[in-house]
């Protein structure tokens, strides 16, 4: 070993290498080895950076997708909610199941005797919300806090009541909450099931095209079927 460099002496039948040549050659090998090692390290770093960039890009894409997904979800806060009622809505599309969303968009609906459901966002007793009517609470004393309090109070009342589909139902629960605020919408200050039924039917917005079909599709099918049968007979 010379100056910490490995020296290899090689001989052939016709030629021998000088010490200096070997040292220079060995140093070149070391430099080449170091350069190759550095290149490998740089390549590994580049791969790591590339992986990090890819992960960041995927993360950004995922976040963007999530954000876009959230943008396509209807904001149901401060809204009256509606969904089809199996069989009944098929024959009378104006009649369905009703609930009310709090300031966070969480659904509250009177589902049966002694039970008010809080299923979460965009879902009630008979499936996903298909229509909603967002109310303006800018003139409501107490604002969002009073809105939520009135819903909780109505939930407590209807959690102790027997469900009556004709006289004391899901529409009555929503009317009870609105009357407790109180809130005026479209000139209505005293709420009841009939006013809510027609108001949502006329002014409620559909959450999607499929929601329109879920309300009117069965009725149209049955109407066409009835026409066909009457013509045949």
Backbone torsions as a table, in degrees:
resi	resn	phi	psi	omega
1	UNK	NA	131.4	179.9
2	UNK	-124.5	120.2	-178.9
3	UNK	51.6	44.7	177.2
4	UNK	64.1	16.6	176.9
5	UNK	-112.2	134.6	178.5
6	UNK	-75.2	131.6	-179.7
7	UNK	-117.1	126.7	178.9
8	UNK	-111.7	124.2	178.7
9	UNK	-98.3	121.9	180.0
10	UNK	-120.3	136.9	179.8
11	UNK	-127.5	143.8	170.5
12	UNK	-123.6	-179.7	-178.7
13	UNK	-72.0	-18.6	-174.4
14	UNK	-118.6	-13.3	-170.8
15	UNK	-152.9	143.1	172.8
16	UNK	-126.5	155.0	-176.9
17	UNK	-103.1	141.7	179.7
18	UNK	-76.0	158.2	178.0
19	UNK	-56.4	-45.9	-177.0
20	UNK	-62.3	-42.9	-179.8
21	UNK	-61.8	-41.1	-179.6
22	UNK	-66.6	-41.6	179.4
23	UNK	-62.4	-47.0	178.8
24	UNK	-61.1	-45.1	-179.6
25	UNK	-61.9	-43.8	-179.2
26	UNK	-65.1	-38.6	178.8
27	UNK	-65.2	-37.7	176.9
28	UNK	-64.1	-39.1	178.2
29	UNK	-63.0	-42.8	179.2
30	UNK	-62.1	-43.4	179.7
31	UNK	-63.5	-41.5	178.8
32	UNK	-65.0	-39.7	179.0
33	UNK	-63.9	-44.6	178.6
34	UNK	-62.5	-41.0	179.9
35	UNK	-64.3	-42.2	178.6
36	UNK	-63.9	-39.7	178.6
37	UNK	-63.5	-43.2	178.8
38	UNK	-63.8	-39.9	178.6
39	UNK	-63.0	-41.5	178.1
40	UNK	-62.8	-41.7	178.8
41	UNK	-63.2	-42.9	179.2
42	UNK	-63.9	-39.7	178.6
43	UNK	-63.9	-41.4	177.8
44	UNK	-63.0	-41.4	177.9
45	UNK	-64.0	-39.6	178.7
46	UNK	-63.4	-40.3	178.8
47	UNK	-63.8	-41.7	179.4
48	UNK	-62.9	-44.3	179.1
49	UNK	-63.3	-40.5	179.6
50	UNK	-63.7	-41.6	178.2
51	UNK	-63.4	-41.6	179.0
52	UNK	-63.6	-42.1	178.7
53	UNK	-63.5	-40.9	179.7
54	UNK	-64.2	-42.9	178.9
55	UNK	-62.8	-41.7	178.8
56	UNK	-63.5	-42.0	179.9
57	UNK	-63.2	-42.7	178.7
58	UNK	-63.8	-40.3	179.5
59	UNK	-63.1	-42.8	179.2
60	UNK	-65.0	-40.6	178.2
61	UNK	-62.8	-43.2	179.2
62	UNK	-62.5	-44.0	179.0
63	UNK	-63.5	-39.6	179.9
64	UNK	-64.6	-41.4	179.1
65	UNK	-63.3	-43.8	179.4
66	UNK	-61.6	-41.8	-179.5
67	UNK	-64.2	-42.7	179.2
68	UNK	-64.2	-38.0	178.5
69	UNK	-61.2	-42.1	179.3
70	UNK	-65.3	-34.1	-179.2
71	UNK	-66.5	-29.3	-178.4
72	UNK	-84.0	-11.4	177.9
73	UNK	-84.8	128.4	-179.0
74	UNK	-65.7	138.9	176.4
75	UNK	-80.5	108.7	-174.6
76	UNK	-97.3	6.0	179.5
77	UNK	-62.8	145.8	179.8
78	UNK	55.9	42.2	-176.1
79	UNK	-128.7	151.4	167.2
80	UNK	-88.1	132.5	-173.6
81	UNK	-109.9	150.9	-178.4
82	UNK	-145.2	144.2	173.8
83	UNK	-147.6	155.7	-178.4
84	UNK	-63.5	147.6	175.8
85	UNK	-104.5	115.5	-175.6
86	UNK	-49.2	138.2	178.8
87	UNK	72.6	-52.7	-177.7
88	UNK	-64.2	-47.2	180.0
89	UNK	-65.6	-28.0	179.0
90	UNK	-59.8	-37.2	-177.4
91	UNK	-96.4	-31.4	179.8
92	UNK	-131.1	89.1	-173.4
93	UNK	-59.8	-19.9	-178.1
94	UNK	-75.2	-19.1	-177.3
95	UNK	-99.0	131.5	178.9
96	UNK	-157.3	-166.2	179.5
97	UNK	-97.3	141.3	-174.6
98	UNK	-128.3	147.6	175.8
99	UNK	-147.9	-176.3	-179.5
100	UNK	-139.7	138.9	-178.2
101	UNK	-100.3	140.8	178.3
102	UNK	-80.1	-169.7	-175.8
103	UNK	-68.1	-14.3	178.8
104	UNK	-101.6	3.7	179.5
105	UNK	83.4	13.0	-179.8
106	UNK	-84.5	129.4	-176.2
107	UNK	-77.4	139.9	174.4
108	UNK	-130.1	121.9	-177.9
109	UNK	-145.4	140.9	178.4
110	UNK	-77.4	105.5	-170.3
111	UNK	-96.6	-21.7	-178.2
112	UNK	178.4	177.1	-177.4
113	UNK	-53.7	126.1	175.8
114	UNK	64.9	22.4	-178.9
115	UNK	-145.1	123.6	173.1
116	UNK	-113.6	121.2	-177.5
117	UNK	-83.7	144.0	171.8
118	UNK	-129.3	72.0	-170.7
119	UNK	-71.4	-15.7	-175.2
120	UNK	115.4	-160.4	-177.3
121	UNK	-77.9	138.1	169.0
122	UNK	59.8	25.8	178.9
123	UNK	-147.8	137.5	177.4
124	UNK	-132.3	-163.9	-171.6
125	UNK	-58.1	-38.5	-173.3
126	UNK	-109.2	23.2	175.9
127	UNK	118.6	-167.4	-177.3
128	UNK	-63.8	151.6	174.9
129	UNK	-67.6	133.5	179.5
130	UNK	-110.2	-25.2	177.6
131	UNK	-137.4	153.3	177.5
132	UNK	-151.3	153.1	176.6
133	UNK	-128.6	106.4	-179.5
134	UNK	-78.8	131.5	-177.6
135	UNK	-104.2	146.9	178.6
136	UNK	-87.3	118.1	-178.1
137	UNK	-107.7	17.0	-177.7
138	UNK	-60.8	-27.9	-179.9
139	UNK	-99.8	5.7	-178.9
140	UNK	-79.4	119.9	176.5
141	UNK	-60.6	125.4	-177.9
142	UNK	93.2	-13.1	174.8
143	UNK	56.5	-138.2	-175.6
144	UNK	-61.6	-35.5	-179.4
145	UNK	-63.1	-43.5	179.8
146	UNK	-68.9	-36.6	177.2
147	UNK	-56.6	-49.7	-178.9
148	UNK	-66.4	-39.5	179.6
149	UNK	-61.9	-42.6	-179.2
150	UNK	-64.2	-37.5	178.3
151	UNK	-66.4	-43.2	178.3
152	UNK	-61.8	-41.5	179.3
153	UNK	-63.4	-43.9	178.3
154	UNK	-64.7	-37.6	177.4
155	UNK	-61.4	-41.1	-179.7
156	UNK	-65.7	-40.3	179.6
157	UNK	-65.0	-49.0	-175.7
158	UNK	-78.6	-12.3	172.3
159	UNK	-72.4	-6.3	179.7
160	UNK	-120.3	13.0	-177.6
161	UNK	-112.7	153.8	175.2
162	UNK	-85.4	133.8	-179.3
163	UNK	-75.6	128.9	176.7
164	UNK	-128.4	113.1	-171.9
165	UNK	-62.0	-22.4	-178.2
166	UNK	-98.0	-35.0	-170.7
167	UNK	-115.4	-30.6	-175.6
168	UNK	-143.9	87.6	-170.8
169	UNK	-127.6	-160.5	-178.3
170	UNK	-61.7	-35.6	177.1
171	UNK	-65.0	-38.1	-179.9
172	UNK	-64.9	-36.9	178.0
173	UNK	-62.3	-45.3	178.7
174	UNK	-65.0	-42.4	178.7
175	UNK	-61.0	-39.3	179.3
176	UNK	-61.5	-43.3	179.4
177	UNK	-64.4	-44.2	-178.6
178	UNK	-67.2	-36.9	179.6
179	UNK	-68.4	-24.2	179.9
180	UNK	-78.3	-18.0	-173.7
181	UNK	-69.5	-50.2	-19.9
182	UNK	-82.4	164.3	-177.6
183	UNK	-138.7	134.6	178.4
184	UNK	-104.4	128.4	178.5
185	UNK	-138.6	127.7	179.2
186	UNK	52.4	38.2	178.2
187	UNK	80.3	0.3	-179.1
188	UNK	-92.0	123.8	176.8
189	UNK	-116.0	-26.3	178.2
190	UNK	-111.8	112.3	-172.0
191	UNK	-94.4	145.1	172.2
192	UNK	-150.2	175.6	-173.5
193	UNK	-64.5	-34.8	-177.7
194	UNK	-68.9	-46.1	179.4
195	UNK	-61.7	-42.3	179.1
196	UNK	-64.6	-40.7	-179.3
197	UNK	-58.7	-50.1	-178.1
198	UNK	-73.2	-35.1	-179.2
199	UNK	-63.7	-46.6	-180.0
200	UNK	-69.2	-36.4	179.6
201	UNK	-63.8	-37.3	-176.9
202	UNK	-86.0	-41.9	-171.4
203	UNK	-109.0	-11.7	-178.2
204	UNK	-64.5	144.3	179.3
205	UNK	-99.5	144.2	177.4
206	UNK	-83.8	144.1	-179.8
207	UNK	-79.6	-19.7	-179.8
208	UNK	-165.5	173.1	176.1
209	UNK	-65.9	-38.5	178.5
210	UNK	-61.6	-29.9	179.2
211	UNK	-66.2	-33.7	177.5
212	UNK	-64.4	-43.7	-180.0
213	UNK	-66.4	-35.0	-178.8
214	UNK	-67.2	-26.0	178.3
215	UNK	-88.4	-43.7	-173.2
216	UNK	-105.5	-18.1	-177.4
217	UNK	-58.0	-53.8	179.6
218	UNK	-59.8	-38.6	179.5
219	UNK	-63.6	-44.5	179.9
220	UNK	-64.7	-39.7	178.4
221	UNK	-62.6	-46.0	-180.0
222	UNK	-65.6	-37.0	179.0
223	UNK	-65.1	-43.8	178.6
224	UNK	-66.0	-39.5	178.3
225	UNK	-62.7	-41.4	178.6
226	UNK	-63.7	-41.3	178.8
227	UNK	-63.0	-42.9	-179.4
228	UNK	-63.3	-44.8	-177.6
229	UNK	-65.2	-42.3	-179.7
230	UNK	-66.5	-33.9	178.9
231	UNK	-71.0	-37.9	178.8
232	UNK	-65.8	-42.6	-178.2
233	UNK	-76.8	NA	NA
